[in-house]
Amino acid sequence: MVKSPKVFKQYESDRYIHRITKAVADSGMEFPMFRQMAFVQLDKALELFISGKYNKDEDFEL
């Protein structure tokens, strides 16, 4: 995402890659995902890179 939606900006975390591993029904039941999905906050990744606040050991591809 080039411009992260408000829900991502309000979530307190230094992570910019959000991997979806399970689905939760409105009844509360949890199901494994049959395909992998990830949301990448490009604006947050760029901000961390420019500021030098990213983890150089984990984010070597950044």
Residue pairs with C-beta under 8 A, 6 or more apart in sequence:
1 8
1 39
1 40
1 41
1 42
1 43
2 42
2 43
3 43
4 41
4 43
4 44
8 18
8 39
8 41
8 44
14 48
14 53
16 40
16 41
16 42
16 44
16 45
16 48
17 38
17 39
17 40
17 41
18 38
18 39
18 40
18 41
19 36
19 37
19 38
20 33
20 36
20 37
20 38
20 39
21 32
21 33
21 36
22 30
22 31
22 32
22 33
23 30
23 31
23 32
23 33
24 30
24 31
25 31
45 54
45 62
48 54
48 59
48 62
49 62
54 62
